[in-house]
Amino acid sequence: MLKRLLLLSLDKEIIVVDDGSTDGTSEKINRFLSIIKILRHETNQGKGVALRTGLAHAAGDFIFFCDADLECDIDQVSTLFDCISQNGADVVYGSRFIDYQPRKKIIHYLGNRFLTWLTDCLFDAKLTDMETAYKMFRSNVVKNMVLTSRRFEIEPEITAKILKQGIEIRETPIAYDPRVKSEGKKIKYRDGLMAVKVLIREKITRAK
């Protein structure tokens, strides 16, 4: 994935957050030390903490989040960048469901659709994929955002805080090749419940 990111013809800063991995990830990415920024957690703290760590160290005008599992084609970052830099958008999400027929486990698909529907209802939005890992922002939108989530509920927290500011989230279709549990899929039932809790909490609190 890093090799493909480095090949993209964009002026970029690449930040990798190693969230306490034990599978040799650190050793694999050490050879890129001279050209990327590597941030390490001594123990696994969760996706939310990893994103917050990366965000705190990001210095660019645009910020792009993605997971390192290649469920989505990393080359599509250029599509998001074109949308945000040329079309005046502040936030762009890569949607897996605009032109997509679900090939993932049906419970995950339905859970994602429910959380997106709930987000749309609570915040008067028209999203198709709130939980997408492919998100791009102008840095001023998220750089000073106060985030508290530790796990996967970081996705609805970020989305809700953006929508509460009256900022439009645009979407562009992306290709998607879903993983299964045996390949490292980590989202659990309780993560869905936490996402609902975060959405309701954000609905009843003021924008900051």
Secondary structure as a PSIPRED ss2 file (coil, helix, strand):
# PSIPRED VFORMAT (PSIPRED V4.0)

   1 M C   1.000  0.000  0.000
   2 L H   0.000  1.000  0.000
   3 K H   0.000  1.000  0.000
   4 R H   0.000  1.000  0.000
   5 L H   0.000  1.000  0.000
   6 L H   0.000  1.000  0.000
   7 L H   0.000  1.000  0.000
   8 L C   1.000  0.000  0.000
   9 S C   1.000  0.000  0.000
  10 L C   1.000  0.000  0.000
  11 D C   1.000  0.000  0.000
  12 K C   1.000  0.000  0.000
  13 E C   1.000  0.000  0.000
  14 I C   1.000  0.000  0.000
  15 I E   0.000  0.000  1.000
  16 V E   0.000  0.000  1.000
  17 V E   0.000  0.000  1.000
  18 D E   0.000  0.000  1.000
  19 D E   0.000  0.000  1.000
  20 G C   1.000  0.000  0.000
  21 S C   1.000  0.000  0.000
  22 T C   1.000  0.000  0.000
  23 D C   1.000  0.000  0.000
  24 G C   1.000  0.000  0.000
  25 T H   0.000  1.000  0.000
  26 S H   0.000  1.000  0.000
  27 E H   0.000  1.000  0.000
  28 K H   0.000  1.000  0.000
  29 I H   0.000  1.000  0.000
  30 N H   0.000  1.000  0.000
  31 R H   0.000  1.000  0.000
  32 F H   0.000  1.000  0.000
  33 L C   1.000  0.000  0.000
  34 S C   1.000  0.000  0.000
  35 I C   1.000  0.000  0.000
  36 I C   1.000  0.000  0.000
  37 K E   0.000  0.000  1.000
  38 I E   0.000  0.000  1.000
  39 L E   0.000  0.000  1.000
  40 R E   0.000  0.000  1.000
  41 H E   0.000  0.000  1.000
  42 E C   1.000  0.000  0.000
  43 T C   1.000  0.000  0.000
  44 N C   1.000  0.000  0.000
  45 Q C   1.000  0.000  0.000
  46 G C   1.000  0.000  0.000
  47 K H   0.000  1.000  0.000
  48 G H   0.000  1.000  0.000
  49 V H   0.000  1.000  0.000
  50 A H   0.000  1.000  0.000
  51 L H   0.000  1.000  0.000
  52 R H   0.000  1.000  0.000
  53 T H   0.000  1.000  0.000
  54 G H   0.000  1.000  0.000
  55 L H   0.000  1.000  0.000
  56 A H   0.000  1.000  0.000
  57 H H   0.000  1.000  0.000
  58 A C   1.000  0.000  0.000
  59 A C   1.000  0.000  0.000
  60 G C   1.000  0.000  0.000
  61 D C   1.000  0.000  0.000
  62 F E   0.000  0.000  1.000
  63 I E   0.000  0.000  1.000
  64 F E   0.000  0.000  1.000
  65 F E   0.000  0.000  1.000
  66 C C   1.000  0.000  0.000
  67 D C   1.000  0.000  0.000
  68 A C   1.000  0.000  0.000
  69 D C   1.000  0.000  0.000
  70 L C   1.000  0.000  0.000
  71 E C   1.000  0.000  0.000
  72 C E   0.000  0.000  1.000
  73 D C   1.000  0.000  0.000
  74 I H   0.000  1.000  0.000
  75 D H   0.000  1.000  0.000
  76 Q H   0.000  1.000  0.000
  77 V H   0.000  1.000  0.000
  78 S H   0.000  1.000  0.000
  79 T H   0.000  1.000  0.000
  80 L H   0.000  1.000  0.000
  81 F H   0.000  1.000  0.000
  82 D H   0.000  1.000  0.000
  83 C H   0.000  1.000  0.000
  84 I H   0.000  1.000  0.000
  85 S H   0.000  1.000  0.000
  86 Q H   0.000  1.000  0.000
  87 N C   1.000  0.000  0.000
  88 G C   1.000  0.000  0.000
  89 A C   1.000  0.000  0.000
  90 D C   1.000  0.000  0.000
  91 V E   0.000  0.000  1.000
  92 V E   0.000  0.000  1.000
  93 Y E   0.000  0.000  1.000
  94 G E   0.000  0.000  1.000
  95 S E   0.000  0.000  1.000
  96 R C   1.000  0.000  0.000
  97 F C   1.000  0.000  0.000
  98 I C   1.000  0.000  0.000
  99 D C   1.000  0.000  0.000
 100 Y C   1.000  0.000  0.000
 101 Q C   1.000  0.000  0.000
 102 P C   1.000  0.000  0.000
 103 R C   1.000  0.000  0.000
 104 K C   1.000  0.000  0.000
 105 K C   1.000  0.000  0.000
 106 I H   0.000  1.000  0.000
 107 I H   0.000  1.000  0.000
 108 H H   0.000  1.000  0.000
 109 Y H   0.000  1.000  0.000
 110 L H   0.000  1.000  0.000
 111 G H   0.000  1.000  0.000
 112 N H   0.000  1.000  0.000
 113 R H   0.000  1.000  0.000
 114 F H   0.000  1.000  0.000
 115 L H   0.000  1.000  0.000
 116 T H   0.000  1.000  0.000
 117 W H   0.000  1.000  0.000
 118 L H   0.000  1.000  0.000
 119 T H   0.000  1.000  0.000
 120 D H   0.000  1.000  0.000
 121 C H   0.000  1.000  0.000
 122 L H   0.000  1.000  0.000
 123 F H   0.000  1.000  0.000
 124 D C   1.000  0.000  0.000
 125 A C   1.000  0.000  0.000
 126 K C   1.000  0.000  0.000
 127 L C   1.000  0.000  0.000
 128 T C   1.000  0.000  0.000
 129 D C   1.000  0.000  0.000
 130 M C   1.000  0.000  0.000
 131 E C   1.000  0.000  0.000
 132 T C   1.000  0.000  0.000
 133 A C   1.000  0.000  0.000
 134 Y C   1.000  0.000  0.000
 135 K E   0.000  0.000  1.000
 136 M E   0.000  0.000  1.000
 137 F E   0.000  0.000  1.000
 138 R E   0.000  0.000  1.000
 139 S H   0.000  1.000  0.000
 140 N H   0.000  1.000  0.000
 141 V H   0.000  1.000  0.000
 142 V H   0.000  1.000  0.000
 143 K C   1.000  0.000  0.000
 144 N C   1.000  0.000  0.000
 145 M C   1.000  0.000  0.000
 146 V C   1.000  0.000  0.000
 147 L C   1.000  0.000  0.000
 148 T C   1.000  0.000  0.000
 149 S C   1.000  0.000  0.000
 150 R C   1.000  0.000  0.000
 151 R C   1.000  0.000  0.000
 152 F C   1.000  0.000  0.000
 153 E C   1.000  0.000  0.000
 154 I H   0.000  1.000  0.000
 155 E H   0.000  1.000  0.000
 156 P H   0.000  1.000  0.000
 157 E H   0.000  1.000  0.000
 158 I H   0.000  1.000  0.000
 159 T H   0.000  1.000  0.000
 160 A H   0.000  1.000  0.000
 161 K H   0.000  1.000  0.000
 162 I H   0.000  1.000  0.000
 163 L H   0.000  1.000  0.000
 164 K H   0.000  1.000  0.000
 165 Q C   1.000  0.000  0.000
 166 G C   1.000  0.000  0.000
 167 I C   1.000  0.000  0.000
 168 E C   1.000  0.000  0.000
 169 I E   0.000  0.000  1.000
 170 R E   0.000  0.000  1.000
 171 E E   0.000  0.000  1.000
 172 T E   0.000  0.000  1.000
 173 P E   0.000  0.000  1.000
 174 I C   1.000  0.000  0.000
 175 A C   1.000  0.000  0.000
 176 Y E   0.000  0.000  1.000
 177 D C   1.000  0.000  0.000
 178 P C   1.000  0.000  0.000
 179 R C   1.000  0.000  0.000
 180 V C   1.000  0.000  0.000
 181 K H   0.000  1.000  0.000
 182 S H   0.000  1.000  0.000
 183 E H   0.000  1.000  0.000
 184 G C   1.000  0.000  0.000
 185 K C   1.000  0.000  0.000
 186 K C   1.000  0.000  0.000
 187 I C   1.000  0.000  0.000
 188 K C   1.000  0.000  0.000
 189 Y H   0.000  1.000  0.000
 190 R H   0.000  1.000  0.000
 191 D H   0.000  1.000  0.000
 192 G H   0.000  1.000  0.000
 193 L H   0.000  1.000  0.000
 194 M H   0.000  1.000  0.000
 195 A H   0.000  1.000  0.000
 196 V H   0.000  1.000  0.000
 197 K H   0.000  1.000  0.000
 198 V H   0.000  1.000  0.000
 199 L H   0.000  1.000  0.000
 200 I H   0.000  1.000  0.000
 201 R H   0.000  1.000  0.000
 202 E H   0.000  1.000  0.000
 203 K H   0.000  1.000  0.000
 204 I H   0.000  1.000  0.000
 205 T C   1.000  0.000  0.000
 206 R C   1.000  0.000  0.000
 207 A C   1.000  0.000  0.000
 208 K C   1.000  0.000  0.000
